[in-house]
């Protein structure tokens, strides 16, 4: 099975591409790390983002606020079990 076929099957079943799914999972893990007290850059690198500016843009786009603003939010970590 080639990667394009796998991506089409995945998208049909899950509703998003493999790349997008993995990025969302990494953003959720980074958010959890930040809330546990990790530094923002540390959480970004720990979850596979090699460029902080890309992490920042993806984080803000997905969660609607920047990483430092969410550090103090009291939201249940299980709320994002969408994927």
C-alpha positions in Angstrom: 0.0 0.0 0.0 1.5 3.4 -0.9 1.4 6.4 1.3 -1.3 8.3 -0.7 -3.7 5.3 -0.6 -3.1 5.0 3.2 -3.7 8.7 3.6 -7.0 8.5 1.7 -8.2 5.6 3.8 -7.2 7.3 7.0 -8.9 10.6 5.9 -12.1 8.8 5.0 -12.3 7.0 8.4 -11.0 9.7 10.7 -11.9 12.8 8.8 -8.4 14.4 8.6 -5.0 13.6 7.1 -2.4 11.6 9.0 -0.2 14.7 9.2 -3.0 16.9 10.6 -3.9 14.2 13.1 -0.3 13.8 14.3 0.1 17.6 14.7 -3.1 17.8 16.8 -1.9 15.0 19.0 1.5 16.8 19.4 -0.2 20.1 20.3 -2.3 18.4 22.9 0.7 16.8 24.4 2.6 20.1 24.4 -0.3 21.8 26.1 -0.3 19.1 28.9 3.5 19.6 29.3 3.1 23.4 29.6 0.4 22.9 32.2 2.6 20.6 34.2 5.1 23.4 34.4 7.5 22.7 31.5 8.8 25.7 29.7 7.1 26.5 26.4 10.1 26.0 24.2 10.9 22.8 26.1 7.4 21.5 25.6 7.6 22.4 21.9 10.9 20.5 21.3 9.8 17.6 23.5 6.7 17.0 21.4 8.6 17.2 18.1 8.4 20.8 17.0 11.9 21.8 15.9 11.0 25.4 15.2 9.4 27.5 17.9 7.7 29.9 15.5 6.0 27.0 13.7 4.9 25.6 17.1 3.6 29.0 18.2 1.5 29.5 15.0 0.1 26.0 15.1 -0.7 26.2 18.8 -2.4 29.6 18.5 -4.4 28.4 15.4 -5.6 25.2 17.1 -6.3 26.5 20.6 -7.2 30.1 19.9 -4.6 31.6 22.2 -0.9 31.6 22.7 0.9 28.9 24.8 1.8 31.3 27.6 -1.8 32.4 28.0 -3.0 28.8 28.5 -0.4 28.0 31.1 -2.7 29.5 33.7 -6.0 28.1 32.3 -7.8 25.6 34.6 -9.2 23.3 31.9 -9.4 19.6 32.4 -6.6 17.9 30.4 -9.0 15.2 29.2 -11.2 17.7 27.4 -9.4 17.2 24.1 -10.0 13.5 23.6 -11.3 14.3 20.2 -8.7 12.2 18.5 
